[in-house]
């Protein structure tokens, strides 16, 4: 039969762009579909901080970080906790990904013009034993240019393919069905939506102006996850994480709704690990939102005192930046959806970074001068804006006033000032010596032994009630939706598998819709910096495999 293209790619996010770029390199004709307007090309990666998981990189070595493939694999296994029969392909994908991260990943990105910020971040530190969850060493490499800088080379490759007549970019095309006409899934149908000049990230219209039906020898699904669909998040919420929160913020736009997962499943694909998901616990209401319920994550150093809704410290090792899902599980068993950071001006100046490209204009704009400006006194501009305008920020000179305003910000007054004072004074007494029984203080001092943390991420330990370090700051933290860790099961060629374990003819998947590879490469938890890299690796794999498969 005569096909409209060799391959149809559904979703123009990072995974879709990577897959399409590989297909162009192989000389294949591609139709790239996306329900959003052209200005949203690049999907969620555009909004990201651009963090990449790399192993034994030149950046690490310059900072005297001793990393290795074996150490990274040990950390991945301890974090993922693979324990299900359906973890067969996710584990194989994990092995392949760690090989990639410790091997050609950096040089492959470098050849495309991507550069890395020289200070390596230390995310998900764990705090358990050597075989448990967490990164044993800093591995979070920030893309120079953040998310837009990571998207740019793949967008250039795709647009170059369009200029050569190999890529047909079709925006405002919402897929509603996949069908077979000759044994394999070769037909993609859906609705054409009205044009919309709404700026990137804001909700676009859903006015249907027509229908489409397209055919190709292969279809690659790269449509993303479920983070913008709170009903679906709650429906898949695992019992191990307690009761789903009544109130959540969204870390992704509303169109990240997971509908393509159901469409691929109806066509015969198998979804595994639906209950594995990744949501943040340090979300704050964006005072200048782009999409509905828009939340921003605080990327904090280890010093803020983390308290539950009633003002009690979270248990060891649930410190800022140590164990995201461990913290989420604890919070959801307290009966409340929010927690608090209590800190000082001295801490916020050194330790607060906000996740996202738009919250880091210096890195996104590749301004060396502005990046160096972070070393000056005072909180970074985006952080200051939240201190001035953010609904979740409280700044006061006295603890009495701080406690009073914390209670004014919640539905019921849960903070007892006397109890809060006891927690803070007890912690402050532990600062007097270079040794301590308080493991958070030990973690703070340990962090400062790493030059990257000492320079830009960890304040010198001090008493929270020291007037010279003030004023005092309290930040209400909310649950922030982000990623699904499960998805369409795929083999190492990114072919979507059926319930029987055989490839679904003609269908491939990559990125978040495939659990970043295999239907859940991360297992239960992530080491961070692995979502963007997972999109790139699985998208590249899918594009290359589909290019070989079509005639």
C-alpha positions as CSV (number, residue, x, y, z in Angstrom):
1,X,0.0,0.0,0.0
2,X,1.0,3.6,-0.4
3,X,2.0,5.2,2.9
4,X,1.9,8.8,3.9
5,X,5.3,8.5,5.5
6,X,7.8,5.8,6.6
7,X,7.2,6.6,10.3
8,X,4.7,8.6,12.2
9,X,6.0,10.1,15.5
10,X,3.3,11.1,18.1
11,X,4.5,13.8,20.4
12,X,7.0,16.6,19.7
13,X,8.8,16.6,23.1
14,X,12.4,15.8,23.6
15,X,12.0,12.0,23.0
16,X,10.0,12.7,19.8
17,X,12.6,15.1,18.6
18,X,15.4,12.7,19.3
19,X,13.6,9.9,17.5
20,X,12.8,12.1,14.5
21,X,16.4,13.3,14.3
22,X,17.6,9.8,14.1
23,X,15.1,8.9,11.4
24,X,16.2,11.9,9.4
25,X,19.8,10.8,9.6
26,X,18.7,7.5,8.1
27,X,16.9,9.2,5.3
28,X,13.4,8.2,6.4
29,X,10.3,10.3,5.8
30,X,8.5,11.3,9.0
31,X,5.3,12.9,10.0
32,X,5.6,14.4,13.5
33,X,2.3,15.0,15.2
34,X,1.5,17.1,18.3
35,X,-1.8,18.4,19.7
36,X,-0.2,21.6,20.9
37,X,0.7,24.7,18.8
38,X,4.2,25.0,17.2
39,X,5.4,27.3,20.0
40,X,5.3,24.3,22.4
41,X,7.8,22.3,20.4
42,X,10.1,20.5,22.8
43,X,7.4,19.8,25.4
44,X,8.3,19.6,29.0
45,X,12.1,19.5,28.4
46,X,11.9,23.2,27.6
47,X,10.8,24.0,31.1
48,X,13.4,21.8,32.8
49,X,16.5,22.7,34.7
50,X,18.4,20.7,32.1
51,X,19.9,18.2,34.6
52,X,21.7,15.2,33.2
53,X,23.0,12.1,34.9
54,X,26.6,11.4,33.9
55,X,29.1,9.0,35.3
56,X,32.9,9.7,35.7
57,X,32.6,12.9,33.6
58,X,35.4,15.4,33.2
59,X,33.4,17.8,35.3
60,X,33.3,15.3,38.1
61,X,37.0,14.6,37.8
62,X,37.9,18.3,37.9
63,X,36.0,18.5,41.2
64,X,37.8,15.4,42.6
65,X,34.7,13.3,42.5
66,X,35.6,9.6,42.1
67,X,32.8,8.0,40.2
68,X,32.6,4.7,38.2
69,X,30.2,2.5,36.3
70,X,30.2,0.0,39.1
71,X,29.3,2.6,41.7
72,X,26.6,4.1,39.5
73,X,25.1,0.7,38.9
74,X,25.2,-0.1,42.6
75,X,23.3,3.2,43.3
76,X,20.8,2.5,40.5
77,X,19.9,-1.0,41.8
78,X,19.6,0.3,45.4
79,X,17.3,3.1,44.3
80,X,15.2,1.2,41.7
81,X,14.4,-1.8,44.0
82,X,13.4,-4.0,41.0
83,X,11.2,-6.7,42.5
84,X,8.5,-7.7,40.0
85,X,8.4,-10.2,37.2
86,X,7.6,-7.3,34.8
87,X,10.9,-5.6,35.8
88,X,12.7,-7.8,33.2
89,X,12.8,-5.2,30.5
90,X,13.1,-2.2,32.8
91,X,16.2,-3.7,34.4
92,X,17.8,-4.4,31.0
93,X,17.0,-0.8,30.0
94,X,18.6,0.4,33.3
95,X,21.8,-1.6,32.5
96,X,21.9,-0.1,29.0
97,X,21.3,3.4,30.3
98,X,24.0,3.3,33.0
99,X,26.4,2.0,30.3
100,X,25.4,5.0,28.1
101,X,25.8,7.5,31.0
102,X,29.2,6.1,31.8
103,X,30.2,5.8,28.2
104,X,29.2,7.8,25.0
105,X,26.5,10.0,26.4
106,X,28.6,13.1,27.1
107,X,30.6,12.9,23.9
108,X,27.4,12.3,21.9
109,X,25.8,15.4,23.4
110,X,29.1,17.4,23.1
111,X,29.2,16.7,19.3
112,X,25.8,18.3,19.0
113,X,27.0,21.5,20.7
114,X,25.6,20.8,24.2
115,X,27.9,22.1,27.0
116,X,27.8,21.4,30.7
117,X,27.9,23.8,33.7
118,X,31.2,23.1,35.5
119,X,29.7,22.6,39.0
120,X,28.1,19.2,39.4
121,X,25.0,19.0,41.7
122,X,24.4,16.3,44.3
123,X,20.7,15.3,44.1
124,X,19.0,12.4,45.9
125,X,21.7,11.8,48.4
126,X,19.9,8.9,50.1
127,X,21.2,8.8,53.6
128,X,20.9,5.0,54.1
129,X,23.6,2.3,53.6
130,X,25.8,1.8,50.6
131,X,23.4,-0.5,48.9
132,X,20.3,1.7,49.6
133,X,18.7,4.6,47.7
134,X,20.6,7.6,46.5
135,X,23.6,8.9,44.6
136,X,26.9,8.1,46.4
137,X,28.5,11.1,44.7
138,X,27.4,14.2,42.8
139,X,26.1,13.3,39.3
140,X,23.6,16.1,38.4
141,X,25.1,17.9,35.4
142,X,23.3,21.1,34.4
143,X,23.1,21.8,30.7
144,X,24.5,25.2,29.8
145,X,21.3,26.9,28.6
146,X,19.1,24.6,30.8
147,X,16.1,22.9,29.1
148,X,16.0,25.1,26.0
149,X,19.7,24.5,25.5
150,X,19.1,20.8,25.5
151,X,16.2,20.9,23.2
152,X,17.9,23.3,20.6
153,X,20.2,20.8,18.8
154,X,17.5,18.2,18.3
155,X,15.0,20.9,17.1
156,X,17.7,22.1,14.6
157,X,18.1,18.5,13.3
158,X,14.4,18.1,12.9
159,X,13.9,21.4,11.2
160,X,16.8,20.7,8.9
161,X,15.0,17.5,8.0
162,X,11.8,19.5,7.3
163,X,13.8,21.7,5.0
164,X,15.0,18.6,3.1
165,X,11.4,17.4,2.7
166,X,11.9,14.5,5.1
167,X,9.9,15.8,8.0
168,X,6.3,17.0,7.9
169,X,5.5,18.9,11.1
170,X,1.8,18.8,11.9
171,X,0.8,20.6,15.1
172,X,-2.8,20.8,16.5
173,X,-3.2,17.1,15.5
174,X,-4.7,15.2,18.5
175,X,-4.4,11.4,18.1
176,X,-7.5,9.5,19.2
177,X,-6.8,6.0,17.7
178,X,-4.3,3.5,16.4
179,X,-5.4,0.8,14.0
180,X,-4.1,-2.1,11.8
181,X,-4.8,-2.4,8.1
182,X,-2.2,-5.0,7.0
183,X,-1.3,-6.9,10.1
184,X,0.8,-4.2,11.7
185,X,-0.4,-1.0,13.3
186,X,0.0,1.4,10.5
187,X,-2.9,3.9,10.8
188,X,-3.1,6.9,13.1
189,X,-6.4,8.8,13.3
190,X,-7.5,11.8,15.2
191,X,-8.8,15.3,15.3
192,X,-7.5,18.6,14.0
193,X,-7.7,21.4,16.5
194,X,-8.2,25.1,15.7
195,X,-5.0,27.2,15.4
196,X,-4.0,28.9,18.6
197,X,-1.3,31.6,19.3
198,X,-1.4,31.0,23.0
199,X,2.1,31.3,24.5
200,X,4.0,28.1,25.4
201,X,2.7,26.2,28.4
202,X,-0.7,28.0,28.7
203,X,-3.8,26.0,27.9
204,X,-4.6,26.0,24.2
205,X,-8.2,25.7,22.8
206,X,-9.8,22.3,22.2
207,X,-12.0,23.4,19.3
208,X,-12.2,20.6,16.7
209,X,-12.1,21.8,13.1
210,X,-11.6,18.5,11.2
211,X,-10.3,14.9,11.3
212,X,-7.3,13.1,9.9
213,X,-6.1,9.6,9.1
214,X,-2.5,8.9,8.2
215,X,-0.6,5.7,7.5
216,X,3.0,4.7,7.9
217,X,5.1,1.5,8.2
218,X,5.8,2.3,11.8
219,X,4.5,4.5,14.6
220,X,6.6,5.8,17.5
221,X,4.6,7.0,20.6
222,X,6.4,9.8,22.5
223,X,3.4,11.5,24.1
224,X,4.6,12.0,27.7
225,X,3.1,11.1,31.0
226,X,0.2,11.9,33.4
227,X,1.4,14.7,35.6
228,X,-1.2,17.3,34.4
229,X,-4.1,14.9,35.0
230,X,-4.6,14.9,38.8
231,X,-7.5,12.4,38.6
232,X,-5.3,9.9,36.8
233,X,-2.5,10.5,39.3
234,X,-4.9,9.7,42.2
235,X,-6.4,6.7,40.4
236,X,-2.9,5.2,40.1
237,X,-1.7,6.3,43.5
238,X,0.1,3.4,45.3
239,X,-1.0,2.3,48.7
240,X,2.6,2.4,49.8
241,X,2.6,6.2,49.5
242,X,-0.4,6.6,51.8
243,X,-3.6,8.5,51.0
244,X,-3.4,10.6,47.8
245,X,-3.2,14.4,48.6
246,X,-6.4,16.4,48.6
247,X,-4.5,19.3,47.1
248,X,-1.6,19.1,44.6
249,X,0.2,21.6,42.4
250,X,1.1,20.8,38.8
251,X,4.7,20.6,37.7
252,X,3.6,20.2,34.1
253,X,1.0,21.9,31.8
254,X,-2.6,20.6,31.7
255,X,-2.1,18.9,28.3
256,X,0.2,16.3,29.9
257,X,-2.9,14.2,30.5
258,X,-1.8,10.6,29.8
259,X,-4.5,10.0,27.2
260,X,-2.2,8.4,24.7
261,X,-1.3,5.7,27.2
262,X,-4.9,4.5,27.0
263,X,-5.0,4.7,23.2
264,X,-1.8,2.7,22.9
265,X,-3.2,0.1,25.3
266,X,-6.4,-0.2,23.4
267,X,-4.4,-0.9,20.3
268,X,-2.7,-3.9,22.1
269,X,0.2,-2.4,24.0
270,X,0.9,-3.5,27.6
271,X,1.2,-0.9,30.4
272,X,3.2,-2.0,33.4
273,X,4.1,-0.3,36.7
274,X,1.2,2.1,36.7
275,X,1.6,2.7,40.4
276,X,5.2,3.9,40.2
277,X,5.4,7.7,40.0
278,X,7.6,10.6,40.9
279,X,6.2,13.6,42.6
280,X,8.1,16.3,44.6
281,X,7.5,17.4,48.1
282,X,9.0,20.9,48.0
283,X,6.4,22.6,45.7
284,X,5.4,26.2,46.0
285,X,2.6,28.1,44.3
286,X,4.0,30.0,41.3
287,X,3.1,33.7,42.0
288,X,3.3,34.3,38.3
289,X,1.7,31.1,36.8
290,X,1.8,29.9,33.3
291,X,-0.4,26.8,33.4
292,X,-3.2,25.9,35.9
293,X,-2.1,25.1,39.5
294,X,1.5,25.9,38.3
295,X,3.9,24.8,41.0
296,X,7.7,25.4,41.2
297,X,10.1,23.1,43.1
298,X,12.6,24.4,45.5
299,X,16.0,22.8,45.0
300,X,17.4,23.3,48.5
301,X,20.8,22.6,50.0
302,X,20.8,20.5,53.2
303,X,20.4,23.2,55.9
304,X,16.7,24.2,56.2
305,X,14.9,22.6,59.2
306,X,12.1,20.4,57.6
307,X,9.0,20.2,59.7
308,X,5.6,18.5,59.3
309,X,2.3,20.4,59.4
310,X,2.4,20.4,63.2
311,X,5.9,21.6,63.5
312,X,7.7,18.3,64.2
313,X,11.0,17.6,62.4
314,X,10.9,15.0,59.7
315,X,12.7,11.8,60.7
316,X,16.3,10.8,59.6
317,X,17.3,10.9,56.7
318,X,14.5,13.0,55.3
319,X,16.5,16.1,54.9
320,X,16.3,18.5,51.9
321,X,17.6,16.7,48.8
322,X,18.0,13.3,50.3
323,X,15.0,11.0,49.5
324,X,12.1,12.4,47.6
325,X,9.7,9.5,47.7
326,X,10.7,8.5,51.3
327,X,9.7,12.0,52.3
328,X,6.5,11.8,50.3
329,X,5.5,8.6,51.9
330,X,6.1,10.0,55.4
331,X,4.1,13.2,54.6
332,X,1.1,11.3,53.3
333,X,0.9,9.3,56.5
334,X,0.8,12.4,58.7
335,X,-2.8,13.2,57.6
336,X,-1.7,16.5,56.1
337,X,-0.6,17.5,52.6
338,X,1.9,20.3,53.5
339,X,5.2,20.6,55.3
340,X,7.4,23.6,56.2
341,X,11.0,24.7,55.7
342,X,12.3,27.0,58.5
343,X,15.5,28.7,57.7
344,X,17.4,32.0,57.7
345,X,18.3,34.7,55.2
346,X,21.8,33.4,55.3
347,X,20.6,29.9,54.2
348,X,18.2,31.1,51.5
349,X,20.9,33.2,49.9
350,X,23.3,30.3,49.5
351,X,21.0,27.2,49.3
352,X,17.8,28.0,47.4
353,X,17.6,27.3,43.7
354,X,14.2,27.1,41.9
355,X,13.8,24.3,39.4
356,X,13.0,25.2,35.8
357,X,14.4,27.1,32.9
358,X,12.3,30.2,33.5
359,X,13.5,30.4,37.1
360,X,17.1,30.4,36.2
361,X,17.5,33.2,33.5
362,X,21.3,33.4,34.0
363,X,21.9,29.7,33.2
364,X,19.2,29.6,30.5
365,X,20.5,32.8,28.9
366,X,24.1,31.5,29.1
367,X,25.2,34.6,30.9
368,X,28.5,34.0,32.7
369,X,28.3,37.5,34.3
370,X,24.9,36.8,35.8
371,X,25.9,33.3,37.0
372,X,28.9,34.9,38.8
373,X,26.4,37.3,40.3
374,X,25.0,34.4,42.4
375,X,28.1,34.7,44.6
376,X,27.1,38.2,45.6
377,X,25.2,38.8,48.9
378,X,21.4,38.4,48.7
379,X,19.0,35.8,47.4
380,X,18.9,35.3,43.6
381,X,16.4,37.4,41.8
382,X,13.8,34.7,41.2
383,X,14.0,33.6,44.8
384,X,13.6,37.2,46.0
385,X,10.5,37.5,43.8
386,X,9.0,34.5,45.6
387,X,9.9,36.0,49.0
388,X,8.2,39.2,48.0
389,X,5.1,37.8,46.1
390,X,4.9,34.1,46.8
391,X,1.9,32.9,48.8
392,X,3.9,30.3,50.6
393,X,6.7,32.5,51.9
394,X,6.8,34.1,55.4
395,X,9.6,36.5,56.5
396,X,9.8,37.7,60.1
397,X,12.4,38.9,62.6
398,X,10.9,37.1,65.6
399,X,9.9,33.4,66.0
400,X,6.7,34.5,67.7
401,X,5.6,36.4,64.6
402,X,6.8,33.6,62.3
403,X,4.7,31.0,64.1
404,X,1.6,33.2,64.1
405,X,1.8,33.8,60.4
406,X,2.4,30.1,59.7
407,X,-0.9,29.4,61.4
408,X,-2.6,32.2,59.5
409,X,-1.5,30.5,56.2
410,X,-3.2,27.2,56.9
411,X,-6.8,26.0,57.4
412,X,-6.3,25.4,61.1
413,X,-3.6,26.6,63.5
414,X,-1.4,23.5,63.9
415,X,1.9,25.2,64.9
416,X,2.5,25.5,68.7
417,X,5.1,28.3,69.1
418,X,6.6,26.7,72.3
419,X,7.1,23.3,70.6
420,X,8.5,25.0,67.5
421,X,10.9,26.9,69.7
422,X,12.1,23.8,71.5
423,X,12.8,22.1,68.1
424,X,14.9,25.0,66.9
425,X,16.7,25.7,70.1
426,X,17.6,22.0,70.4
427,X,19.0,22.0,66.9
428,X,20.9,25.2,67.5
429,X,22.7,23.7,70.5
430,X,24.2,21.1,68.2
431,X,26.0,23.8,66.2
432,X,28.4,24.6,69.1
433,X,30.8,21.8,68.3
434,X,32.4,20.3,65.2
435,X,30.8,17.0,66.2
436,X,27.2,16.2,66.9
437,X,24.5,13.6,67.4
438,X,22.2,15.5,65.0
439,X,22.6,13.7,61.7
440,X,21.3,16.7,59.7
441,X,24.1,18.8,61.1
442,X,26.5,16.0,60.2
443,X,25.1,16.0,56.7
444,X,25.5,19.8,56.4
445,X,29.2,19.6,57.4
446,X,29.7,16.6,55.2
447,X,28.3,18.5,52.2
448,X,30.7,21.3,52.7
449,X,33.6,18.9,52.2
450,X,32.6,18.8,48.6
451,X,33.9,21.9,46.9
452,X,30.8,22.3,44.7
453,X,28.5,22.4,47.7
454,X,30.8,24.6,49.7
455,X,31.1,27.2,46.9
456,X,27.4,27.6,45.9
457,X,25.1,25.2,47.7
458,X,25.6,24.9,51.4
459,X,25.7,27.7,54.0
460,X,28.2,27.6,56.8
461,X,26.4,26.0,59.8
462,X,24.9,28.5,62.2
463,X,22.2,28.9,64.7
464,X,18.8,29.5,63.2
465,X,18.0,32.0,66.0
466,X,21.2,34.0,65.5
467,X,19.9,37.5,64.8
468,X,23.0,38.1,62.5
469,X,21.8,35.3,60.2
470,X,18.2,36.6,60.0
471,X,15.5,37.3,59.3
472,X,13.7,34.0,59.8
473,X,11.9,32.5,56.9
474,X,9.2,29.8,56.8
475,X,8.1,28.3,53.5
476,X,5.0,26.1,53.2
477,X,5.7,23.2,50.9
478,X,3.1,21.4,48.8
479,X,3.0,18.1,46.8
480,X,4.0,18.8,43.2
481,X,3.1,16.3,40.4
482,X,5.7,15.5,37.9
483,X,6.5,12.1,36.4
484,X,5.0,8.6,35.9
485,X,7.7,6.0,36.2
486,X,5.7,3.2,34.6
487,X,4.4,3.0,31.1
488,X,4.3,1.0,27.9
489,X,6.5,-2.1,28.1
490,X,9.2,-2.0,25.5
491,X,12.1,-4.3,24.6
492,X,15.6,-3.0,24.0
493,X,14.7,-1.9,20.5
494,X,11.9,0.3,21.9
495,X,9.2,-2.0,20.4
496,X,6.0,-1.9,22.4
497,X,5.1,-5.3,23.8
498,X,1.7,-7.0,24.1
499,X,0.2,-8.8,27.1
500,X,1.7,-12.0,25.7
501,X,5.2,-10.5,25.6
502,X,5.5,-10.3,21.8
503,X,6.1,-7.0,19.9
504,X,3.0,-5.1,18.9
505,X,3.7,-5.0,15.1
506,X,4.7,-1.5,13.9
507,X,4.6,0.3,17.3
508,X,7.5,1.8,19.2
509,X,7.5,4.0,22.3
510,X,10.0,6.3,24.0
511,X,10.3,8.8,26.8
512,X,7.9,9.1,29.7
513,X,5.1,7.2,28.0
514,X,7.4,4.2,28.1
515,X,8.6,4.8,31.6
516,X,11.7,6.3,30.0
517,X,12.5,2.8,28.7
518,X,11.1,-0.7,29.2
519,X,8.0,0.5,31.0
520,X,9.9,1.7,34.1
521,X,13.7,2.1,33.9
522,X,13.8,3.8,37.3
523,X,11.9,1.1,39.2
524,X,10.4,2.7,42.3
525,X,12.6,5.8,42.5
526,X,14.9,8.0,40.5
527,X,18.5,9.1,40.9
528,X,17.5,12.5,39.3
529,X,19.0,13.9,36.1
530,X,17.7,10.7,34.5
531,X,14.4,11.9,33.0
532,X,15.8,14.1,30.2
533,X,18.6,11.5,29.6
534,X,16.0,8.8,29.5
535,X,14.0,10.7,26.9
536,X,17.1,11.1,24.7
537,X,18.4,7.6,25.1
538,X,15.0,5.9,24.5
539,X,14.1,8.4,21.7
540,X,17.4,7.7,20.0
541,X,16.9,4.0,20.3
542,X,13.4,4.1,19.0
543,X,14.4,6.2,16.0
544,X,17.3,4.0,15.0
545,X,15.3,0.8,15.4
546,X,12.3,2.1,13.4
547,X,14.6,3.4,10.7
548,X,16.1,-0.1,10.3
549,X,12.7,-1.8,10.3
550,X,11.0,0.2,7.5
551,X,11.9,-0.5,3.9
